[in-house]
Amino acid sequence: MEFSFSLLEQNVFFAAASILLLGFFFGRLANKLGLPRVPGYIFAGIIFGPNLLRLLSEKALVSFDFFPQFALGIIALIIGAGLNFQLIKRLGLGLILITLLESLGAFVVVFFLLLFFKAPLIIILPLAAISAATAPAGTIAIIREYRASGPLTETILAVVALDDAVAIVLFGLVLTLNVEHMSNFGSTALASLSTSMLEILAATVIGIVLGGLTTLLLKTTKEISDSFVIVLGMLLLGIGIASVSNVSALLTNMFLGLTLINLYAKTEELLVNLERLTPPIYCIFFVLAGTHLNFNLFITGGSLMLIWSSLFVVARIFGKITGAYLGAIMANASVTVKKYLGLTLIPQAGVAIGLSLLIGQASGYFEYRTMIINIVLISIVFSDGLIGPICTKYALFKSGEARAKD
């Protein structure tokens, strides 16, 4: 019988197997080229997705519509669980100051530069919020590879968790704004902003309550396998409650993780087991993300798409480096943190692409969703696949905190 690609469209297991295996081979290829696996996953999605070879057609990918929410729920919980109050207290207000300035630095520079070059506000706002995020996975991998330790390394690990939280809050706020009335700056815009804050507050309360319930349930069992089931079940419950309540599932699960790490003593042990589940999830997530990249959009969009994509990349990097430097000065941080922290915050995959995929049909931004996703994907390929790892490695060695491989 002649093989037909329709098998992938008719059977979700064939499609899932193809996504995982393609991601594996392209991830390994990226490693061989000295790059992180994430760009490899994305390239697999680009090459075999609906816009090039079409092995993974749009029909075949429909079955995975739920997956970004699930993957981002896990990412958000892990981010929240990285916000240990003891660590934040030890590093002090300086850490919060650095994080706010480097996150908002990217937001502000991206916003005004794209606005200057006549990009629509409906595109600028989501991109500016997304620009605040940093990808912890790539940076942490390089830290572990070169066994880096010291003030810079400790600051990096704390900042990449906190600034993803800032990005999630900013995006949650932006996504609930009534963009059509934002130019009025009148009662309608103010009402939209008030609604946004209420939705963020609701997600926070739901996450904290679920975190408290999770802690109570975890204290009834001693088996790590049972604890793992409880956490995963509550995470899915958080996504479900958020979806029916029309609040941010990302914020809900982030505050679930934050509550858990600060109430339950064995949370770190749980996270180790949860992170063992993440490699195949991340693989599927980023291959699916790559399938959204449409080069025809850059052809039909003409020079404007290329200009806006380039500006987004440059503005985000400039905002991150400048904001981190100013924050470190104001926080009276060490010389190494002042000079090199910004260079380690360039990678952005993970939360960045996840946020762009959350723009649903009910959102006022949906008409421009494809354009926003494609700009973010181009930025990720550049930031995570090219300049990000090089800059991180350079910063760690120049600071004297990294050690050469044996």
BATOR-516062 format. One record per residue (C-alpha): residue in one letter; x, y, z. Coordinates in pm, 1 decimal. Each point is the difference from the previous one (the first is absolute). Example, Ala and Ser with C-alpha at 12.3 -4.5 7.8 and 13.67 -1.06 7.14 Angstrom:
BEGIN
{residu=a, c1=1230.0, c2=-450.0, c3=780.0}
{residu=s, c1=137.0, c2=344.0, c3=-66.0}
//
This chain:
BEGIN
{residu=m, c1=0.0, c2=0.0, c3=0.0}
{residu=e, c1=131.3, c2=339.8, c3=-94.0}
{residu=f, c1=87.3, c2=210.9, c3=301.0}
{residu=s, c1=-212.8, c2=309.5, c3=43.3}
{residu=f, c1=65.8, c2=296.0, c3=222.8}
{residu=s, c1=-373.2, c2=-14.7, c3=79.2}
{residu=l, c1=91.7, c2=-257.3, c3=269.1}
{residu=l, c1=139.2, c2=287.2, c3=203.4}
{residu=e, c1=-326.8, c2=188.6, c3=-41.9}
{residu=q, c1=-217.8, c2=-296.4, c3=98.0}
{residu=n, c1=201.6, c2=-135.1, c3=293.2}
{residu=v, c1=128.6, c2=225.2, c3=278.0}
{residu=f, c1=255.6, c2=-261.7, c3=109.6}
{residu=f, c1=174.8, c2=3.8, c3=-338.9}
{residu=a, c1=8.7, c2=379.2, c3=15.4}
{residu=a, c1=134.0, c2=1.3, c3=358.5}
{residu=a, c1=268.4, c2=-256.5, c3=-88.3}
{residu=s, c1=106.0, c2=208.7, c3=-301.2}
{residu=i, c1=21.4, c2=317.6, c3=207.6}
{residu=l, c1=209.4, c2=-163.1, c3=272.9}
{residu=l, c1=238.9, c2=-181.7, c3=-233.9}
{residu=l, c1=49.7, c2=298.3, c3=-230.2}
{residu=g, c1=60.7, c2=216.8, c3=306.8}
{residu=f, c1=250.3, c2=-250.5, c3=136.1}
{residu=f, c1=206.2, c2=-18.6, c3=-321.6}
{residu=f, c1=-0.6, c2=374.8, c3=-59.6}
{residu=g, c1=75.0, c2=68.7, c3=366.7}
{residu=r, c1=302.6, c2=-229.8, c3=-19.3}
{residu=l, c1=107.3, c2=167.7, c3=-324.1}
{residu=a, c1=-18.2, c2=339.8, c3=171.5}
{residu=n, c1=220.0, c2=-133.9, c3=281.2}
{residu=k, c1=254.7, c2=-125.4, c3=-253.6}
{residu=l, c1=15.1, c2=354.5, c3=-139.0}
{residu=g, c1=63.4, c2=138.8, c3=349.0}
{residu=l, c1=-353.6, c2=137.9, c3=44.2}
{residu=p, c1=-271.0, c2=-71.5, c3=258.6}
{residu=r, c1=-267.0, c2=-254.1, c3=-94.5}
{residu=v, c1=-284.7, c2=254.9, c3=-13.2}
{residu=p, c1=96.9, c2=152.3, c3=-340.3}
{residu=g, c1=24.7, c2=-356.9, c3=-133.5}
{residu=y, c1=-352.9, c2=-76.4, c3=115.4}
{residu=i, c1=-128.6, c2=321.3, c3=-157.4}
{residu=f, c1=176.1, c2=-70.5, c3=-330.5}
{residu=a, c1=-155.7, c2=-349.6, c3=-6.3}
{residu=g, c1=-343.5, c2=161.2, c3=27.3}
{residu=i, c1=84.5, c2=257.9, c3=-267.3}
{residu=i, c1=133.3, c2=-254.6, c3=-251.5}
{residu=f, c1=-264.6, c2=-271.9, c3=46.3}
{residu=g, c1=-291.6, c2=230.5, c3=82.4}
{residu=p, c1=-291.8, c2=115.7, c3=-216.2}
{residu=n, c1=199.6, c2=276.1, c3=-168.9}
{residu=l, c1=288.8, c2=-207.7, c3=-146.6}
{residu=l, c1=10.5, c2=-382.0, c3=-32.2}
{residu=r, c1=-349.5, c2=-40.8, c3=154.3}
{residu=l, c1=71.3, c2=-330.2, c3=174.1}
{residu=l, c1=-176.0, c2=160.6, c3=297.7}
{residu=s, c1=-305.5, c2=152.4, c3=-164.0}
{residu=e, c1=-241.4, c2=242.0, c3=165.3}
{residu=k, c1=-255.0, c2=-280.8, c3=23.8}
{residu=a, c1=251.9, c2=-227.5, c3=174.0}
{residu=l, c1=83.5, c2=273.2, c3=252.1}
{residu=v, c1=-360.1, c2=67.1, c3=104.7}
{residu=s, c1=17.5, c2=-280.6, c3=257.8}
{residu=f, c1=277.0, c2=188.4, c3=181.2}
{residu=d, c1=-193.3, c2=323.7, c3=53.9}
{residu=f, c1=-14.3, c2=-71.8, c3=374.6}
{residu=f, c1=374.1, c2=-57.2, c3=32.6}
{residu=p, c1=134.4, c2=358.5, c3=30.7}
{residu=q, c1=-225.5, c2=59.6, c3=303.0}
{residu=f, c1=119.8, c2=-322.2, c3=163.7}
{residu=a, c1=369.6, c2=65.3, c3=-68.8}
{residu=l, c1=-25.9, c2=360.4, c3=116.4}
{residu=g, c1=-178.4, c2=-111.0, c3=316.1}
{residu=i, c1=304.7, c2=-209.3, c3=91.0}
{residu=i, c1=239.3, c2=281.6, c3=-96.0}
{residu=a, c1=-198.7, c2=251.5, c3=207.7}
{residu=l, c1=-6.9, c2=-229.5, c3=303.7}
{residu=i, c1=377.5, c2=-53.1, c3=-18.6}
{residu=i, c1=53.5, c2=377.4, c3=-35.0}
{residu=g, c1=-219.5, c2=65.6, c3=304.3}
{residu=a, c1=181.9, c2=-267.6, c3=197.4}
{residu=g, c1=325.3, c2=181.7, c3=-73.7}
{residu=l, c1=-123.1, c2=302.3, c3=196.3}
{residu=n, c1=108.0, c2=-117.2, c3=342.2}
{residu=f, c1=-50.3, c2=281.9, c3=251.1}
{residu=q, c1=316.6, c2=-97.5, c3=187.5}
{residu=l, c1=212.4, c2=44.2, c3=-313.8}
{residu=i, c1=-168.1, c2=330.7, c3=-86.9}
{residu=k, c1=47.0, c2=121.9, c3=358.9}
{residu=r, c1=368.9, c2=-99.1, c3=-2.8}
{residu=l, c1=68.4, c2=179.6, c3=-328.9}
{residu=g, c1=-206.2, c2=294.5, c3=119.6}
{residu=l, c1=-191.1, c2=277.8, c3=-172.1}
{residu=g, c1=290.5, c2=42.7, c3=-240.7}
{residu=l, c1=-105.4, c2=-319.1, c3=-179.4}
{residu=i, c1=-355.8, c2=128.4, c3=-45.4}
{residu=l, c1=133.0, c2=335.2, c3=-122.1}
{residu=i, c1=230.2, c2=-162.9, c3=-256.2}
{residu=t, c1=-278.3, c2=-228.2, c3=-122.0}
{residu=l, c1=-252.7, c2=279.3, c3=-38.6}
{residu=l, c1=241.3, c2=227.6, c3=-186.1}
{residu=e, c1=126.5, c2=-265.5, c3=-244.4}
{residu=s, c1=-356.3, c2=-127.0, c3=-65.9}
{residu=l, c1=-158.2, c2=342.6, c3=-32.4}
{residu=g, c1=306.9, c2=121.3, c3=-191.1}
{residu=a, c1=-75.5, c2=-253.5, c3=-273.2}
{residu=f, c1=-372.0, c2=87.0, c3=11.5}
{residu=v, c1=56.2, c2=374.6, c3=-31.3}
{residu=v, c1=267.6, c2=-12.2, c3=-273.3}
{residu=v, c1=-199.5, c2=-248.5, c3=-211.5}
{residu=f, c1=-320.5, c2=202.3, c3=47.5}
{residu=f, c1=138.3, c2=337.8, c3=-101.5}
{residu=l, c1=228.9, c2=-120.2, c3=-279.1}
{residu=l, c1=-280.5, c2=-194.5, c3=-171.1}
{residu=l, c1=-236.5, c2=292.3, c3=56.7}
{residu=f, c1=252.5, c2=234.5, c3=-164.4}
{residu=f, c1=11.7, c2=-228.1, c3=-305.2}
{residu=k, c1=-379.9, c2=5.9, c3=-35.0}
{residu=a, c1=-81.8, c2=-350.1, c3=121.0}
{residu=p, c1=-365.6, c2=-33.6, c3=111.5}
{residu=l, c1=-63.4, c2=23.6, c3=374.8}
{residu=i, c1=-183.2, c2=-333.5, c3=-18.5}
{residu=i, c1=333.4, c2=-165.0, c3=-96.9}
{residu=i, c1=226.5, c2=214.3, c3=217.9}
{residu=l, c1=-167.1, c2=-72.6, c3=336.4}
{residu=p, c1=26.1, c2=-383.7, c3=-8.7}
{residu=l, c1=354.2, c2=12.6, c3=-141.5}
{residu=a, c1=113.2, c2=247.1, c3=267.0}
{residu=a, c1=-141.0, c2=-222.5, c3=276.9}
{residu=i, c1=156.0, c2=-312.3, c3=-153.8}
{residu=s, c1=338.7, c2=174.4, c3=-23.9}
{residu=a, c1=25.1, c2=8.9, c3=380.5}
{residu=a, c1=39.4, c2=-379.9, c3=20.3}
{residu=t, c1=331.9, c2=-184.8, c3=15.8}
{residu=a, c1=47.7, c2=-370.8, c3=-73.3}
{residu=p, c1=154.2, c2=-163.2, c3=308.9}
{residu=a, c1=63.4, c2=-339.1, c3=-163.4}
{residu=g, c1=276.1, c2=103.9, c3=-242.5}
{residu=t, c1=179.7, c2=222.9, c3=250.1}
{residu=i, c1=-16.5, c2=-259.2, c3=278.4}
{residu=a, c1=133.3, c2=-269.5, c3=-235.4}
{residu=i, c1=308.9, c2=209.9, c3=-72.3}
{residu=i, c1=47.9, c2=75.5, c3=371.4}
{residu=r, c1=-5.3, c2=-372.8, c3=75.9}
{residu=e, c1=219.5, c2=-89.7, c3=-295.9}
{residu=y, c1=277.9, c2=231.5, c3=117.6}
{residu=r, c1=-65.5, c2=-51.1, c3=374.0}
{residu=a, c1=-37.3, c2=374.2, c3=54.2}
{residu=s, c1=-44.6, c2=136.8, c3=351.9}
{residu=g, c1=21.5, c2=340.6, c3=165.4}
{residu=p, c1=-196.6, c2=325.3, c3=40.8}
{residu=l, c1=-83.2, c2=30.2, c3=-371.8}
{residu=t, c1=-119.4, c2=-361.0, c3=-28.6}
{residu=e, c1=-214.7, c2=28.0, c3=312.0}
{residu=t, c1=-155.8, c2=323.6, c3=-128.0}
{residu=i, c1=-69.4, c2=-152.2, c3=-343.2}
{residu=l, c1=-186.5, c2=-297.8, c3=148.8}
{residu=a, c1=-222.8, c2=227.0, c3=209.3}
{residu=v, c1=-62.1, c2=261.5, c3=-270.9}
{residu=v, c1=-104.1, c2=-245.9, c3=-274.4}
{residu=a, c1=-272.8, c2=-138.0, c3=227.9}
{residu=l, c1=-122.5, c2=341.5, c3=110.0}
{residu=d, c1=-4.0, c2=167.4, c3=-342.0}
{residu=d, c1=-209.4, c2=-279.6, c3=-149.2}
{residu=a, c1=-248.6, c2=73.3, c3=278.3}
{residu=v, c1=8.0, c2=369.6, c3=-98.2}
{residu=a, c1=-56.8, c2=-94.1, c3=-366.5}
{residu=i, c1=-296.7, c2=-221.4, c3=90.6}
{residu=v, c1=-159.2, c2=281.3, c3=202.5}
{residu=l, c1=62.4, c2=258.0, c3=-274.9}
{residu=f, c1=-140.9, c2=-229.4, c3=-268.6}
{residu=g, c1=-299.7, c2=-87.6, c3=216.1}
{residu=l, c1=-69.1, c2=371.9, c3=33.9}
{residu=v, c1=50.9, c2=72.0, c3=-371.3}
{residu=l, c1=-214.9, c2=-293.1, c3=-113.9}
{residu=t, c1=-302.9, c2=126.2, c3=192.4}
{residu=l, c1=21.6, c2=359.4, c3=-125.5}
{residu=n, c1=-262.3, c2=126.2, c3=-243.4}
{residu=v, c1=247.0, c2=111.6, c3=-266.8}
{residu=e, c1=-260.7, c2=168.7, c3=-217.0}
{residu=h, c1=-64.4, c2=258.1, c3=271.3}
{residu=m, c1=352.4, c2=43.9, c3=134.2}
{residu=s, c1=58.4, c2=312.6, c3=-209.1}
{residu=n, c1=-286.4, c2=180.2, c3=177.0}
{residu=f, c1=165.3, c2=-3.0, c3=343.0}
{residu=g, c1=-348.2, c2=59.7, c3=135.2}
{residu=s, c1=-243.4, c2=-191.8, c3=215.5}
{residu=t, c1=-7.2, c2=-297.4, c3=-240.4}
{residu=a, c1=377.2, c2=-48.6, c3=13.6}
{residu=l, c1=-3.0, c2=42.6, c3=377.9}
{residu=a, c1=-278.1, c2=-257.4, c3=32.1}
{residu=s, c1=201.1, c2=-240.2, c3=-217.0}
{residu=l, c1=304.9, c2=48.2, c3=222.2}
{residu=s, c1=-208.6, c2=-57.9, c3=313.7}
{residu=t, c1=-138.2, c2=-322.7, c3=-148.1}
{residu=s, c1=354.8, c2=-112.1, c3=-77.1}
{residu=m, c1=112.2, c2=55.6, c3=358.1}
{residu=l, c1=-302.3, c2=-190.0, c3=133.5}
{residu=e, c1=77.6, c2=-297.3, c3=-224.9}
{residu=i, c1=362.4, c2=-1.9, c3=118.0}
{residu=l, c1=-119.3, c2=16.4, c3=362.2}
{residu=a, c1=-243.7, c2=-288.2, c3=-61.9}
{residu=a, c1=275.4, c2=-216.3, c3=-154.3}
{residu=t, c1=224.5, c2=80.3, c3=298.3}
{residu=v, c1=-267.0, c2=-100.6, c3=253.9}
{residu=i, c1=-86.4, c2=-322.8, c3=-187.8}
{residu=g, c1=370.0, c2=-92.5, c3=-21.0}
{residu=i, c1=62.6, c2=64.8, c3=370.3}
{residu=v, c1=-309.0, c2=-198.1, c3=103.9}
{residu=l, c1=99.8, c2=-293.7, c3=-223.5}
{residu=g, c1=355.3, c2=20.5, c3=137.3}
{residu=g, c1=-133.6, c2=-19.7, c3=354.3}
{residu=l, c1=-224.9, c2=-297.7, c3=-85.2}
{residu=t, c1=289.9, c2=-172.5, c3=-175.4}
{residu=t, c1=215.7, c2=43.6, c3=310.5}
{residu=l, c1=-270.4, c2=-154.7, c3=221.7}
{residu=l, c1=-36.2, c2=-297.5, c3=-235.9}
{residu=l, c1=376.5, c2=-51.4, c3=-22.2}
{residu=k, c1=25.2, c2=-21.1, c3=377.6}
{residu=t, c1=-231.4, c2=-304.5, c3=-5.6}
{residu=t, c1=244.2, c2=-212.0, c3=-201.3}
{residu=k, c1=362.7, c2=-104.9, c3=31.5}
{residu=e, c1=39.1, c2=-159.4, c3=-343.7}
{residu=i, c1=173.3, c2=228.1, c3=-251.3}
{residu=s, c1=-195.6, c2=-165.1, c3=-282.9}
{residu=d, c1=-329.5, c2=90.3, c3=171.2}
{residu=s, c1=125.3, c2=354.8, c3=59.0}
{residu=f, c1=84.8, c2=29.9, c3=-366.8}
{residu=v, c1=-352.3, c2=-111.1, c3=-97.8}
{residu=i, c1=-152.6, c2=255.6, c3=239.7}
{residu=v, c1=206.1, c2=290.1, c3=-138.0}
{residu=l, c1=-72.1, c2=-90.3, c3=-361.5}
{residu=g, c1=-369.9, c2=-41.6, c3=75.5}
{residu=m, c1=-19.9, c2=340.1, c3=173.4}
{residu=l, c1=193.2, c2=160.1, c3=-285.4}
{residu=l, c1=-257.7, c2=-130.0, c3=-250.5}
{residu=l, c1=-278.6, c2=112.5, c3=233.9}
{residu=g, c1=154.7, c2=347.2, c3=1.8}
{residu=i, c1=-2.4, c2=12.1, c3=-380.3}
{residu=g, c1=-362.2, c2=-117.4, c3=-5.5}
{residu=i, c1=-122.7, c2=250.7, c3=259.8}
{residu=a, c1=187.8, c2=281.5, c3=-174.1}
{residu=s, c1=-150.5, c2=-86.6, c3=-338.8}
{residu=v, c1=-361.5, c2=-2.1, c3=125.1}
{residu=s, c1=62.7, c2=312.5, c3=211.6}
{residu=n, c1=160.1, c2=188.0, c3=-292.4}
{residu=v, c1=313.6, c2=79.0, c3=200.4}
{residu=s, c1=365.8, c2=-69.7, c3=-76.9}
{residu=a, c1=94.3, c2=-367.5, c3=40.2}
{residu=l, c1=364.4, c2=109.5, c3=2.0}
{residu=l, c1=-48.9, c2=231.4, c3=298.6}
{residu=t, c1=-216.1, c2=-258.3, c3=177.4}
{residu=n, c1=264.6, c2=-272.6, c3=-20.4}
{residu=m, c1=284.4, c2=240.7, c3=70.7}
{residu=f, c1=-160.6, c2=94.9, c3=332.3}
{residu=l, c1=-77.5, c2=-367.1, c3=65.8}
{residu=g, c1=373.5, c2=-73.2, c3=-31.0}
{residu=l, c1=95.8, c2=307.9, c3=203.3}
{residu=t, c1=-235.2, c2=-100.8, c3=283.9}
{residu=l, c1=122.5, c2=-358.8, c3=-9.7}
{residu=i, c1=373.2, c2=81.3, c3=22.6}
{residu=n, c1=-58.4, c2=225.5, c3=299.6}
{residu=l, c1=-237.7, c2=-230.2, c3=191.9}
{residu=y, c1=119.9, c2=-353.6, c3=-74.9}
{residu=a, c1=349.7, c2=-103.6, c3=108.6}
{residu=k, c1=45.7, c2=-275.2, c3=-261.8}
{residu=t, c1=-100.2, c2=204.5, c3=-304.6}
{residu=e, c1=351.3, c2=-3.4, c3=-148.0}
{residu=e, c1=0.9, c2=-380.8, c3=2.9}
{residu=l, c1=-333.8, c2=7.7, c3=-180.4}
{residu=l, c1=132.8, c2=242.0, c3=-260.1}
{residu=v, c1=291.4, c2=-230.3, c3=-79.0}
{residu=n, c1=-252.4, c2=-269.9, c3=-90.5}
{residu=l, c1=-219.2, c2=245.5, c3=-192.0}
{residu=e, c1=297.4, c2=121.8, c3=-201.5}
{residu=r, c1=69.2, c2=-359.1, c3=-109.5}
{residu=l, c1=-332.2, c2=19.5, c3=-180.7}
{residu=t, c1=82.2, c2=323.8, c3=-179.3}
{residu=p, c1=247.6, c2=-100.9, c3=-279.1}
{residu=p, c1=-261.8, c2=-172.3, c3=-222.2}
{residu=i, c1=-254.5, c2=271.2, c3=84.1}
{residu=y, c1=242.8, c2=276.6, c3=-97.0}
{residu=c, c1=90.8, c2=-192.5, c3=-317.1}
{residu=i, c1=-364.0, c2=-22.4, c3=-115.2}
{residu=f, c1=-68.4, c2=358.5, c3=109.1}
{residu=f, c1=284.0, c2=155.1, c3=-201.5}
{residu=v, c1=-52.3, c2=-217.9, c3=-308.5}
{residu=l, c1=-364.9, c2=110.8, c3=2.9}
{residu=a, c1=116.7, c2=359.8, c3=39.5}
{residu=g, c1=222.3, c2=-34.9, c3=-306.4}
{residu=t, c1=-294.4, c2=-114.0, c3=-212.3}
{residu=h, c1=-146.2, c2=350.5, c3=37.5}
{residu=l, c1=289.8, c2=172.1, c3=-178.8}
{residu=n, c1=-127.0, c2=111.1, c3=-339.2}
{residu=f, c1=260.4, c2=147.5, c3=-235.2}
{residu=n, c1=-277.3, c2=107.3, c3=-238.6}
{residu=l, c1=-104.8, c2=252.2, c3=261.4}
{residu=f, c1=338.5, c2=170.2, c3=-30.5}
{residu=i, c1=-31.3, c2=-0.8, c3=-379.5}
{residu=t, c1=-357.0, c2=134.6, c3=-12.6}
{residu=g, c1=63.5, c2=235.8, c3=291.0}
{residu=g, c1=292.3, c2=152.6, c3=-186.0}
{residu=s, c1=266.0, c2=207.5, c3=167.4}
{residu=l, c1=-219.8, c2=90.4, c3=299.0}
{residu=m, c1=4.8, c2=-354.0, c3=143.3}
{residu=l, c1=376.9, c2=-22.3, c3=-37.9}
{residu=i, c1=46.8, c2=344.1, c3=156.1}
{residu=w, c1=-230.1, c2=-72.6, c3=295.4}
{residu=s, c1=163.3, c2=-340.8, c3=61.7}
{residu=s, c1=350.7, c2=148.8, c3=-8.7}
{residu=l, c1=-102.7, c2=288.0, c3=224.8}
{residu=f, c1=-158.9, c2=-238.4, c3=249.4}
{residu=v, c1=322.5, c2=-203.4, c3=26.4}
{residu=v, c1=227.8, c2=304.7, c3=34.2}
{residu=a, c1=-230.3, c2=196.1, c3=232.5}
{residu=r, c1=-51.0, c2=-294.2, c3=235.6}
{residu=i, c1=374.1, c2=-72.4, c3=30.9}
{residu=f, c1=82.4, c2=368.7, c3=49.9}
{residu=g, c1=-277.7, c2=39.1, c3=259.0}
{residu=k, c1=111.4, c2=-309.7, c3=192.6}
{residu=i, c1=368.8, c2=95.7, c3=10.6}
{residu=t, c1=-64.0, c2=366.6, c3=82.4}
{residu=g, c1=-268.5, c2=-75.7, c3=259.4}
{residu=a, c1=214.6, c2=-264.8, c3=171.6}
{residu=y, c1=296.7, c2=240.2, c3=12.6}
{residu=l, c1=-204.1, c2=287.5, c3=145.6}
{residu=g, c1=-170.5, c2=-233.9, c3=248.5}
{residu=a, c1=334.6, c2=-139.9, c3=115.3}
{residu=i, c1=136.5, c2=352.9, c3=51.0}
{residu=m, c1=-306.5, c2=106.4, c3=202.4}
{residu=a, c1=16.3, c2=-324.6, c3=202.1}
{residu=n, c1=372.7, c2=53.9, c3=66.5}
{residu=a, c1=73.2, c2=-347.3, c3=-139.6}
{residu=s, c1=349.0, c2=-138.2, c3=-59.3}
{residu=v, c1=206.8, c2=112.9, c3=-298.1}
{residu=t, c1=-43.2, c2=-335.1, c3=-176.6}
{residu=v, c1=-379.9, c2=19.6, c3=31.3}
{residu=k, c1=-0.7, c2=355.8, c3=-136.8}
{residu=k, c1=217.7, c2=-86.9, c3=-298.1}
{residu=y, c1=-123.7, c2=-343.3, c3=-101.4}
{residu=l, c1=-353.1, c2=-72.8, c3=126.4}
{residu=g, c1=-175.3, c2=152.8, c3=-303.0}
{residu=l, c1=193.6, c2=-221.1, c3=-241.5}
{residu=t, c1=-140.0, c2=-313.3, c3=168.6}
{residu=l, c1=-365.3, c2=108.1, c3=-39.1}
{residu=i, c1=-23.2, c2=-12.4, c3=-381.7}
{residu=p, c1=-155.7, c2=-350.7, c3=-46.4}
{residu=q, c1=-381.2, c2=15.7, c3=0.5}
{residu=a, c1=-154.4, c2=-331.6, c3=-114.7}
{residu=g, c1=-258.4, c2=-171.1, c3=220.7}
{residu=v, c1=-222.6, c2=258.6, c3=162.8}
{residu=a, c1=40.3, c2=240.4, c3=-294.9}
{residu=i, c1=-136.1, c2=-233.6, c3=-267.5}
{residu=g, c1=-248.8, c2=-143.9, c3=247.9}
{residu=l, c1=-150.1, c2=341.0, c3=68.4}
{residu=s, c1=-42.0, c2=74.0, c3=-370.9}
{residu=l, c1=-179.5, c2=-334.2, c3=-49.4}
{residu=l, c1=-252.0, c2=95.2, c3=270.7}
{residu=i, c1=-158.5, c2=269.9, c3=-217.0}
{residu=g, c1=-333.7, c2=-172.9, c3=-64.0}
{residu=q, c1=-296.6, c2=72.6, c3=-224.0}
{residu=a, c1=-179.1, c2=191.2, c3=273.8}
{residu=s, c1=289.9, c2=244.5, c3=28.3}
{residu=g, c1=-0.2, c2=338.2, c3=-173.4}
{residu=y, c1=355.1, c2=-81.7, c3=-112.3}
{residu=f, c1=-100.6, c2=-319.3, c3=-185.6}
{residu=e, c1=1.3, c2=162.7, c3=-345.8}
{residu=y, c1=374.2, c2=68.0, c3=41.8}
{residu=r, c1=82.6, c2=-324.5, c3=184.5}
{residu=t, c1=189.6, c2=-156.7, c3=-292.4}
{residu=m, c1=209.7, c2=311.9, c3=-51.1}
{residu=i, c1=85.8, c2=21.8, c3=372.8}
{residu=i, c1=94.4, c2=-370.8, c3=17.0}
{residu=n, c1=223.1, c2=27.4, c3=-307.0}
{residu=i, c1=185.0, c2=305.5, c3=131.3}
{residu=v, c1=59.8, c2=-178.9, c3=331.6}
{residu=l, c1=119.3, c2=-316.8, c3=-175.9}
{residu=i, c1=249.4, c2=194.7, c3=-214.3}
{residu=s, c1=126.8, c2=166.5, c3=318.6}
{residu=i, c1=35.9, c2=-336.9, c3=178.5}
{residu=v, c1=198.0, c2=-153.6, c3=-287.1}
{residu=f, c1=239.5, c2=296.4, c3=17.8}
{residu=s, c1=10.7, c2=48.5, c3=378.9}
{residu=d, c1=5.5, c2=-365.6, c3=108.9}
{residu=g, c1=170.8, c2=-160.0, c3=-296.9}
{residu=l, c1=269.9, c2=253.8, c3=-80.5}
{residu=i, c1=94.1, c2=291.3, c3=222.5}
{residu=g, c1=-148.4, c2=-108.7, c3=337.7}
{residu=p, c1=218.4, c2=-303.6, c3=81.4}
{residu=i, c1=313.7, c2=177.0, c3=-122.0}
{residu=c, c1=-64.7, c2=306.9, c3=216.4}
{residu=t, c1=-84.2, c2=-209.6, c3=308.0}
{residu=k, c1=318.3, c2=-205.4, c3=-31.8}
{residu=y, c1=206.0, c2=316.5, c3=-54.5}
{residu=a, c1=-150.5, c2=168.3, c3=308.7}
{residu=l, c1=57.9, c2=-299.6, c3=228.4}
{residu=f, c1=364.4, c2=-38.4, c3=-102.9}
{residu=k, c1=77.6, c2=374.5, c3=7.0}
{residu=s, c1=-147.0, c2=20.3, c3=350.9}
{residu=g, c1=230.6, c2=-283.3, c3=109.9}
{residu=e, c1=-290.0, c2=-214.7, c3=121.7}
{residu=a, c1=13.6, c2=-269.8, c3=-269.5}
{residu=r, c1=254.3, c2=-281.2, c3=-22.9}
{residu=a, c1=130.9, c2=-153.9, c3=-318.9}
{residu=k, c1=-100.3, c2=-359.5, c3=-71.9}
{residu=d, c1=244.2, c2=-267.5, c3=112.3}
//
